[in-house]
Amino acid sequence: MAAHGGAMFPIHEEERLEALRSLEVLDTPPEAEFEAIVQGARHIFDSRMAFVSLVDANRQWFKARCGFSIPETPREVSICQYAIAADDMLVIPDTLADPLFASSPVVTGPPHIRSYAGIPLRHGTSPDARRLPIGTLCVADDRLLEFTPEKLELLKGFAGVIEGILEARRARSESLKLALSRQEALIESERAQRILQQAERMARIGSWRLDLTNNETHWSAQTYAIHQMPPVGKPELEKALLHYPPADRAKVEGALAACANTGQPWDLEVDLINAKGKLRRIRLMGEAEIRDRQVMAVIGVMQDITERYKVERRLREFALTDELTGLASRRAFNETLDEALASTPARASALAVAIIDLDRFKEVNDRLGHPAGDEVLRVMAAKLTAADHLGDFLAARLGGDEFVVMLRGSHAAERLAQGIEQLLTDLRHTVYGEGADPHEGITVSATIGACVRDAAHADRPSLMKAADTALYAAKRARRGTGAIAGRDGILVAHGAPAHQVA
């Protein structure tokens, strides 16, 4: 773990900057794989901030970020530069207790970083060059975080995934440029063909060509390898297309036809079933070979991206699922709610959200310990999952002891109050400590605030804010009750008079 201090420009700074710029990644748009990784890191540490930081000569630029909005900061205020200088993991449990960071602008001012952990990301200008720190994968918070060895090891693993993605980006870029710009010359030249084959093996990229004058196909050795076929003969186009499942086959056929007719290039990610019956994920690119203003052939490349695809899917699933309860995560809920609001007109189907806050949950943690608190969260999640009386609904955990439910149809309109009252009944759970008196348990209940989508609450921020306001109105009245935005009265659990609610 890095000992901070010393010069902020590491040895080999010029070589380090050359390695960073060779990636051609600075100031590029957001990409799903980087966003999924920072969401996963944030989830592991339950932190409010996580980011992929690339440290340039005079600035720190964020390839992916969550928890704050600015795309870059001056290098001199960057904490990440200390991890870069030391080329080692940097963990600061409490910045206010560290003389080097206590007066930093990002500690004393926004985003008020109190805890920080960063792992260097390393890259070289070529596969054989020295790998130097070009940036970091970091988590931070304005609260004190728990940095266990297990969590830090997972963060290191995520950093390794990012390094692999960056290296694949470099190799893919170089190999694609080589394959597409020198295709005809490489076919005619034995020496150049060997260079292409070496590049293909390194990047697991195969090249191909479809001659439109006779419909003959030509595959490179790596294209045969991706199909798990011996490199003999000329594959027939019709048989080659049979390696794709029907839906993806239609995409490839459409892309080939458009390229042959209009010269339109294409870039697809599709499934491929190789000759051994194994399902693989590939990236398939093609462009027109034009002579005398006529499309004579379609040339392109394919890359087996199965492992990267699996990692991306696992990371996305990780980011969209709450690890403790198994419910949808805040991110998954937000995406689903936004999609529902955009795709379903208000007049076509009612839609509502209900925010649920657990009462006396802190008391459970304080008196019985966090394992008991975690068990309460799992029990409440199971009760929400089993709430069939809510009809078409999605339950998610927002964080801490706060849950949320999205309801549709009649259960979001005329049956909303009835559904909340039933939830108030269901979401009651008494917790007993080990060896405790049965009469001394802690009864955890729920307070609920809801809002129905209407003209004044047509987007997620306004809908959630109104539901949250209703929640606090119910809390002010009495915990264990519910309220609906815009409606008078307090809802209580079935069979429980208001004065008896916990």
N, C-alpha and C positions, 0 to 999 in steps of 0.2 A: 504494500500500500504506500502511496506516494507520501513523502515528507515534503511539504510545500515550503516555498521560499526560493530565493535566488533569481537569476535572470529570467525574464519572461520571453526571451527569444531563444529557443533551444538551439543546440549545436546542429549544424547542417540545415539551417533555416531555409536557405535558397533551394536546396534539394527537396526539403519537405514541401515547400510551396509548389515546386515543379510537379511533385507527385500528386498533390491536390488538384492542380489545374489540368493535369493529364486526363482526369476523369470526365472533364467537361460537364460537371454536375452543378456547379455554382449557378444560382439564379434560375434553376429549372423548375417547372411546375410541381406541385405535390404528386406523389405516387403512392398507390395503395399499399405496397409492401412495407414502405417506411412508416406510413401512418399506422398500419396494424401493429408494427413492432413497438412504437412509442405508446400505443394504447395498452399493449400487453405489459410493458414495463411499468406503466402507471398503475395498472391493475395489481401487479405483484406487490408493490410497495404501498398501495392505497394512497398514492401521492396526488397532489393537485396539478403537478407539472411534470412533463417528460418531454425530451427533445433530442433530435439528432443534430448536433452542432458541428459545423465545418469552420475551422479557424483560418481565415485568410490573413494577408499581411497586416491589414488595419481594421478588420472587422470580424465579427462572429456571425455567420449566416446559418439559419435553421432550415435544413432539408425537410424536417417534419417536426411538428410541435403540437402540444396540447396543454391547455391551462393558461395560455397567454397568447396575445394576438400579434405582437411585433415580429417582423420577418428577420431582423438582424439587430445587432448592437455593436457599438465600438469595441474593439478588442481590449482596450485598457480596462473596461469594467467587467470583462469576462472572467468567471471563475474557472471555466473550462481550460483557459490558457495555462493554468497551473498543472493540470493533468497532462497537457501537451508538452510542457517544459520538462516534466519529470518522466514522461512516457510511461506512466504507471497509473493504476487505479487511484482515484482520489475520493476519500470519504470524509465528510465534515459533519459529524453528528449535530453540532450546535455552532452555527457561525458566530453567534453573539458571544460565545465563550472562547472564540479563536481570535487572538489579537490581529492576525493578518487579514481577517475578513470582516471583523465586527464593524468597521467603518466603511465597507464597500458600498457604493451607491445602490447595488442591487439587493443589499441587505437592509440598509437604512431606508430605502425607498422601494417603489414598485420594482419587481414583484415580491419584495420583502422575503428573500430566501433565508430560511432558518436552518434547513437541513439540505444536504447535497451529497450525491454520489455520482461519479462519472467514470466511464471506462474508455480509454483511448481507442480510436479506430485507426488502423494502420493500412497503408497502401504504398506500393512502389511504382516507379515509372514504367517498369516492365516486370514480367514474372521472375526474372533473375535479379532484379535490383533490390537494394536494401529497403525494407518496409519501415516507413516512418509515420509517426502520428499525425494525421491530417484533421482529426476532429474527435468528437466524443459522443457516446450514448449516455444520457444523464437523466436522473430523476431529482426533483427538488420540491420543496414545500415551504409554506410559511408557518408550518407547525413542525414539531420534532418528530422525525420518522424513526422507525426501528430498522436498523441495517444488520440483519442476521447474516452469517456466512452463507446460508442456503439461498437467501434472496440475492445476495451479491453474486453468487455463482450463476444464478439464472440470468442476471443482468449481463455477465460476461458472455454467456451463451448467446443472448440476443445480439451483443456486439459482434460476435463471430458471424452470425447470420448476415448482418449488415455488411461486414467485410466481404463475405462471399458474394452478396448481391452486387457490390461495387466492382469486384474483380470480374464477375460474369459480364457486367455492363461493359467494362473495358475490352474484354476478350471478344464479346459479341460485336461490339462496334468495329473493332479492327478486322474481325473475320468477315463480317457482312460487307464492309467496304471492299475488302480484297476479293471476296467471292463475286460481288455484283459488278464491280468495275472492270475486272480482268477475266470474266467468264470465258469469252471466246478464245483469248490468247492462251489461257491455261489449258484448254482442251487440246490445242494444237502443239503445245510445248510440254515435252515429257518432264523437263526439270521443273517448270512452273507448276505442273500437275502435282508433283511430289510435295511442293511447298503448300499448295492448297490442301492436300490431304493431311499434312501435318497440322495445319491451322484448324482444319475441321475436327481432327481428333482432339486437339487441345480444347476447343470450345464446344465439342459435341454437336457440330453444325454440319449438315449435309447439303450439297448443292444439287440442283436438277435443272433440266431444260426440256421443254415440250416444243418440238418442231411442228409448226402449224401447216407446213406444206405437205407433210406426209403423216402427221399425228404420231410420230415416233418420240419416245421419251428416252432421256439419257440421265442416269443417276451417277453421282459420285459414290465412292466406297462407303462414306459415312452415311449416306442416304440408305444404302442397302443395310448397313449395320443397324440403323434406327428401325428398319422394317424386320430385322432379324432374318434376312434373306441372303443367300450366297451371291456375290457380285458377278453374276454371269448373265449374258443375254441383255435384251432390251425389254423392260417391263411394259406390258400393254396398259394403256391409260385406263381402260375400263376395269381391268383387274386391280390396278393400283388404287382406284377410287373405292373399291370394295373394302379396303382396309379401314375406312371411316364409317362410324355408325350413321344410320340414315339421315338424321338431322344435320350432323356436321358434314356429311357427304354433299348435301344440298348446298351448304354454304360454300364449300370448295368449288363445286361445279359452277355456281353462280359467279364466284370471283374469277375463275378461269375464263368463263364466257365474256364477262365484262372487260377483262384485260385484253382478250383476243379481238373483241369488236371495237373497243374505244381506246385501248392502251392504258386503262385505269389500273394503277398499282394497288396492291392489297397486303394486308397484314392481319392474320387470324390466329387465334388460339383455339385448337380443336382437339378432340380425342382421336386416337389411332389405335387399332388393334393389330399388333404385329403378327408375323407368321406363326409364332408360338402361342397365339391366343391371349397374350398379355395386353392389358389396357395401358396405354401411355398417353401423356399429355404433350402436345407439340405446338411450337410456334411455327407457322407457315407463312412465308412472304414470297411475293411474286411481282414482277414488273415486265413490261413489254420490251422485246428486242425489235427495234424499228430500223428498216432499211428502205431508202427511197420513199419515205412517208407511209410505208406499209408495215403492219405488225407481222413479222415473220416467225416469231417464236415467243414463248413465255419462259422466262428464266427466274430462278429464285433459290431460296434456301429454306431448310427446315431444321429446327433445333429441338431436341428432346429436353423439355423443361419439367418433367414429371416430379423430380424431387423438389424443385423450387415451388411448384404448384401445390404440392402437399404441405410444405412449410407455410405457404401463404394461407392455405385453407385452415390449417391448425391455428395459426396466429389469429385469423379472423374469428374462428369459432371461440377462441380463448377470449378475444376482446368483446364478443357479443353475449357471453354467458357469465353470470355471477358465480364465481368459484365456490363460495360457501353454500349458497342456497340452491344452485342449479336453475334459478329463474333467469329470465332475460336480463342483460345488463342495462345500465342507463343508456349507453350508446345504441344498443339494439332497440330499446323502447323508443328513443328519439327518432331513429330512422323509420321505424314502423309507423309511428304516429304521423310524422311528416308525410309519408307516402299515403296514408289513409286520408289525411286532410286534403292532399293534392288530387287524389284520384276519385274521391267520393264527394259529389256535390252535397251541400248541406240539406237541400230540399229532398234528396234521394234517400238518405239514411241518417238517422240521428247518431251522434258520436259524443262521448263524454269521457272525462278522465277523473279519477278519484285518487287523491294522495293520502296515504295511510302512515300515521306516525304512532309508534308503540309507546304506551304509557308505562312508567316504572321500569323501563328497560335499563336505565342507568343504575337503578337500585339493585337489579339482578347482578349486573357486572360488579358493582362495588361490594355487595354482601356475599355473593356466591361465586364470583370469579368469572373471567371471560369465557372459559369453556361452557359454563352454564348459559351465558349470554348468547354464544354461538348456537347452542342447541335450541334456544328460544327462536332465533332467526330461522333455523331450519324447520322448526315446527310451524311457525307462521307461514313460511313459504309453502309447506305442504298443504296447509289449510287453504291458502289462496289457489293453489293448483287444483284443488278438489272442489272449488266453488262453482259447480255446474249451474247453480241457480242464476249466475250472471250471464248465461247465454254465450254469445260470441265475444270473448274478452282476451286480453293479454295482460299478464301480471309480470312485473319487473321489480328489481331492487334498485333504488336510486342511490343507496349508500347508507352506512350506519344502520339505524333502526327505521329507515324510511323506505316505504314501498309505494308502488303506483299501479293502477289498473286502468286500461283503456277498454271501454265498453262500446258496443255498436247496437243499432236497431232499437227495439222497444225497451231493452234493458238500459239503454242510455237516455231514455226519455220518460215515458209515463211509469215505467217500473224501476226507475233509478232509486227513488227513496226506499222502496221495498228491498231492493238489492243491498243498499247500504245498511239498512237495519239488520238484515240477515248476516252481513259481514261483521257488524258490531257484536252480534251474538257468537258467531263462529270464532272470531279472533280474540278469544279470551282463553288464557292458559295460566294455570297456577304452577309455580316452580317451587320445589322444596330442596333445601340443602341436604347434604348427606347426613343421615341420622337426625334430621330436624323433626320437631313436633309437627304432626299433620295439620295442626291449627295455625302454624306460623309460616305458611307458604306465602310467596309473593305472587299476587294475581296480576298478570300483564294483560292489559286491554289495548284497544286501538281507538284512536281518534281519527276521523276521516273528513276530508274536505273535497268537494266535487264541483265540477263545472261542466255544463253542456255546451257544445259548440254552437255558436250563433253568429250573427253579423258582427257583434262586438268582440267575440272571442273566436276568430276564424283561423288563427295560426297558433303554433305550439307555445311560443312565449306568453301570449295573452291568456291562452287556455290554462297553462300551468300556473301562472301568477294568480288568476282568479280562484283556482282550486286551492292554492296555498293560502290565500286570504280567507277562504271559507274554513280551511283547516284551523287557522288560528282563532277564528270566530268561535268554532266549536270548543277549542281548548279553553277560551276565556269563559265559556258557559259552564263546562264541566268535562273533564277528561273521560274518555270512553263514549263520546257522543259523536254525531256527525252533522254536517251542514252542507247545503248546496248553494253555490253562488247565485244571487238574485232571488232566492226564495226565503221566506220568513220561517222561523221555527228551528228547533234543534231536534235531530233524529236520535232515537235511543234504541238499544238492543231490544229484540223481540222479548216481550214478557218482563222487561225491566223498567219500572217507573223511573222517571228522570232523577228523582231524589235518591235512588238506590244505585245509580251507575257509579262504578269505581272511579 
